[in-house]
Amino acid sequence: MSNDSWKLESDLCRCCHSEGKFKNLSMPCKNSDFEEIYSDMLKNCFDISLEPIEGLLCTATYTICDGCICRLRDATDFRKQVLACEERFRDMYDRNVFKATEPVVVGVKDEPDTFTDADEEFKKESSQDDNDEFEDSLDMHYEDDHTQVVESTKKKKKSKKTDKKGCRAVGRPRKEKQDSLEDEQGKKKGRKVVPKFHLMDEDYTQQGDIYQCSRCDKKYDKYFSLRFHVKTKHYKIPRFSCPICLKEFMTPAPLTVHKLEIHNIDDRFKCKACKGIFNTKVQLRKHINNFHMLGEIYKCEFCEYESFSFEGMYKHKFKHKTVKDYHCRFCRKSFLRKTTLDLHERIHTGDRRKVCTVCGQAFVQKASLNYHMTKYHPEVNF
């Protein structure tokens, strides 16, 4: 038996053993318009029963902290979501709502398959390469710009070719062959052609011309932008796959690194003006526009600051912002940017994504990991 003792100076969270001023597990607490009993939520969600002990430590040791409450709410909401979706699926299945699509047989020999809706959906999304270095708050900017491009290209596709006499061309159009060849080239590059993605009613809400995501409350003025956001950010459906081993990736950059490191295939993009090498066309284009100053100049409306980078201008404008309208769910701190708030809340939730490759110690921020590596592993090049 160990003689060590634990002197409690405040409440003890039964879920993570942190100390502080916490809420009782069995006492009803109001959250918005609902009443919560955390011991019942643990029982219903995980089938875990936490019983209070007898004596003076009963009240102090039968509590739960704010961080664990948040994670318990998320787990409870997820359980409700799964049960609701399964009930809806079974109901739709019993009513024979789902219909299997039959393949279209083309009566032409030695011709590639026709251009499908899935291919067009992929073409729309494939041009929106993710930027790993920029915040999620810029998603709407890129998605809206891309949507405008798609709409303009659709108008061009509506015009049909005519012959010299003004009559419509007869026979199978060349577009099908060209699109099929482009689709084959896309498969060679590792693009994954998947069935068309459809949003469900519980994925979003609509107020006039504004579409709002039900999972993170982001708002969009175009349905396609919302669909792309839900598909990639919440459902996390892979858009790219390795043509050799079929491993799937969400963005093209990891696929390029994978092909180089595993299969010794170098598909990186090289700058013709310098020795820069990049994993995606988007990274190369931003390098050319910003570093070589060949892009559009963005000017600040509040001062004389100018930048060739839209991201740089976006970040600069926070210097002029004075209202901290992003509030922490666990404490009273407020922040100018949502990205800073998300990073701060990881401290409460214990989300430590930065892991030391030497000793395995995890950290919330990259700066903390850098300090750890410099102090305890100075011989490692990181």
N, C-alpha and C positions, 0 to 999 in steps of 0.2 A: 504493500500500500504506500502511496506517495503522501508525504506530509505537506505538499503544496496546498495553498488555500487561495480562493478567489473572493476578494472583498468587493461586493457590489456597492457602488456609490450612487447608482441610479437604476432605471429600468433595464432589463435584459430582453433583447429580442430573441424569441424562441426559434426563429427561422435562420438567423445568421450570427447570433451571439454578440451583436454590437450593443453598446451601452448608450443610454440617452433617455430622453423623455418621450415615451412611446404610447401607443394606444392599446387598450386592453383587447385581448382576442375574443372575448365573449360579449363585450358591450356593443350594442348597435351604434353604428356611425353613419352619418348621412353623407352621401356622395351625390351631388346634384339633386335629383329628385328621387334617388333610391336610398334604401337603408341597407347597410352592409354589416354582416357578422362574420368576421374573418375566420373564426374557427369552423363555421359552417361552410365557408367557401373552400377551405382546405380539405374538408371532408368530401364535399361534392365533386371537387375538381381532381384531387389526387388520392382520395380515400385515405387521408392521413388524419388521425385523431390526436390532437395535442391536449393532454389532460393537465389541469392545474395541480400543483403540489400542496400539501397541507402545511400550515404553520405561518410564520411571519413573512416568509419569502413568496407566499402565494401571489400576491398582487404584483410585486416587482418582477417576477419571472414569468408572468403570463401575459406578455405584451408582444407587439410586432412593430417594426420600424417602418418609416415611410417608404424606403426603397423596396422592401419586401412587399408592402401593400401594393405598390405600383406593378410589380412583377406578378403578383397574385391576380390583380385585376386583368392584366393582359392575358394570363393563362385562362382565366374564367371566360373572358370575351372570346378567345380562340375556341374554347370548348363549345360555347354557344354557337359560334359560326359554323363549326364542323357539323354539329347536330342539325342545325337549320338547313345547311346545304345538303346533307344526306337525306333528310326528310323530303326536301323539295325534289331531289334527284329520284328517290323512290316513287314519289307521286307522279312525276313526269314519265318515268319508265312504265309504271302500271297503266298510264293512259296512252302509251305508245306515241309519246311526243317525239322521241328520237327516231329519225329516219336515216338509214345508211345511204350515202350517195353512190350511185352506180357509175363505173368508169365509162367515159365517152369513147366509143370506138370510131376512129377516123378511117374511112375507107380509101386511103391513099397509101401505096406501098413505099417503103423506104423513106418516110417522112418523119421528122421529129414530132414530138407531142406538141399540141397547141398550147398557147400561153394561158395559164390558169390564174384564177384570182389569188391563189396562194403565192404565185410568183410575183404578181404585181404588188401584193402586200409586202413581200420581202423587199422588192426594189425600193418601195417607199421608205422602209425602215433601215435598209442597209446603208443609205446615204447619211444617216444620223449616227456617225461614229461617236462613241462616248468619249468625253474628255476626263481622264482619270485625275487630272490635277485641279479641276474646278469644282465649285460647290454645286449641290443639287438645285440651288435657287436659280440657276441659269437655264434649267431645262426648258422652261417655257419659251425663252428667247430663241433657242436653236430650233425647237420643235415648230414654232410659229413660222420662222423663216423657211423651214423646210416645207411646211404645208403650203405656203404661197407658191413655192417652186413647183410642187406636185400639181397644184391647181392649174398653173399656167401650162404645164406639160400636158395635162388632160385636155385642155382646150385645143392644143395643137394636134392631139391624136384624133380629134373629132373630124378634122378635114380629111376628105377622101380624095384620092387621085382620080383624075379624069384624063381621057386621051385627047388628042388634038381636036377632034370633032365635038368635044364637050360632053361625050358620053362617059359613063362610069366604067372603070376598068373591069373586065370580066375575068373570072378565074380566082384562084387562091392568092391572097395578097402576100407580098414578100415579108410583111411584118412578122408573120408567124415563124418563118425560118430564122429571121434575125433575132427574135426574142428567144427562140429555142437555143440558138447558139450562145446567146448571152447567158441563158440559164445554165448551160453546160459549163461555160467559163466560170460562172459563179460557184458551181459545185467543185470545180478543180481548185478554186482558191479557198475552199473550206467553208463556204457559206451553206447554211442548213436551210433547206426549203421546207417549211412546216405548214400545216393547215392554217387557214385564216383564223385569227384570234377574235373572239367576240366578247364584249363586256357583258356582265350579268347585271341585273337590276340593282343588286345590293352593292355593286362596285362604285356607284357614283350617284349624285343627285344633280338635277338640272333646274336652274332658275333663269328663265328667259334664254339668253344666248350664252350663259355661263355654265360650264360643267365643273363640278367639284368632286374630287376624289373622296370616297367615304372612309378611306384608310388613313390618310394623312392630311386631309382638308386642303390640299392644293387646288387652285382654281385655274381653269383654262377656258379660252374663248373659242377653241376648235375641238371638235369631237376626236379627230385623229390624234391630236396632241395628248389628250387624256388617255386614249387607248394605248398609245405608245408608252406613256408613263406607267400605267397600271401593269402592262405586260412585262416591262423590264424591271421596274422597281419593286413590285409586290409579288407578282407571280414568278418572277425571275426565270422566264422561259429562255433557254439558250438560243442565240441567233447564229452562232458559228460553230463549225465542227471541223476537226482535223481530217483531211481527205485520206490520211494513211491509217491512223488508229481510231478514228471516229470519236475522239474525246471532244466534249462540248465546252464552249466558252461563251460568256455573256458579251464580251467585247472583242474587237479584232486584235488589240495589242497583246493580250496573253497568248492568243493563237500564234502570232508571229514569233513570240519568244519560245513557245513550245516547239514549233517546227524547227527553230534554230538549235535549241539545246537537245532535243530528243532525236530528231530526224536529220539534223545537219543540213537543213534547207533554209537558205537566207532569203527571205522575202521582205527585208527591211527597205526603207525608202531613204535614198541618199540625196543630200543637198548638193546641187551643181555649183553653188557659189562658195561653199566651204566644205569642211570634212564632217559635217553633222550627219548623223544616222538616226532614223526614227522608225518606230514600229508601225505607225499608221500614216495615212495621207493627211489626216487632220493635223497631227503633230507637225508634219513637214510644212504644211501650209501656214500654220501659226508661226513657225520658226521663220519662214520667209517674210511674212507680213510684219512681224515684230522685230526680230533681230536684224534683218536686212532692210527693214523700214520700207517695204514695198506695198504695204496694205493701206487701208483707210485710216485717216487720222481722226481720233475721237477727242472732242474738246469738252471740258467741264463747264457746265452752265453757271457754276458758282465762283470759279476762280480761273486762273490762266493755265491750269494744268492741261497737258495734252498727252495722248498716248496712242500708239499704233495697236494696242491690244484692247478689245472690248472687255475682257476679264479684268485687266488692270484698271480701266475706267470704272467698272462696276465696284471694285474694291475701294477705289479712291473716294467715291461718293459717300462712303460711310464716315469719312472724316468730317463731312458737313452735317451728318445726322446727329441729332441731340436727344431724341426720344428713344428710350430703351423699352421697346414694346414686346420683347421676347422674355417670358418669365419662367423661372424654374418651377417644376411641379413639386419639388421636395423642400426647397428653402426659399428665401425671399430675394434671391439675387435676380437681376434683370440684365439683359444684354442687347446690344445693337443688332447683332446678326443671329440668325437662326443656327448657322453652323457652329458658332461659339456656344450657344445654348446646348446644342446636341452634344458637343464635346464635354461641357461641364456636367451634364446629367449622367454621363458615363461614370463619374465619380460616385454618384449615389447608387446606380444600378450595378456597379461592379463589372462593367463591360471593359475589360482590359485587353485591347487588341494588339498592342505593341509588345511582342515577346522577344526576350533575349535568346539568341540562338546558342549561347554558350551555357548558361545556367538555367534557362527556362523561366526566369522571373518575368512577370507581365506588368505592363504599365498602361495607363490611360492615354497619355500624350507621347508623341514622338520625341519631344524635348526631354522628357524624363528618361526615356530609353537611351537617348544620346548621352545624357549625363551619367547614367549607370555604366554604359560601355566605356566612357572615358575614364571613370574612376576605378572600376573593378576589372575591366578587360582592356587595358590600354594597348596590348599587343595585337588585338584583333582589328583588322581593317573593315570598317562598316560604312 
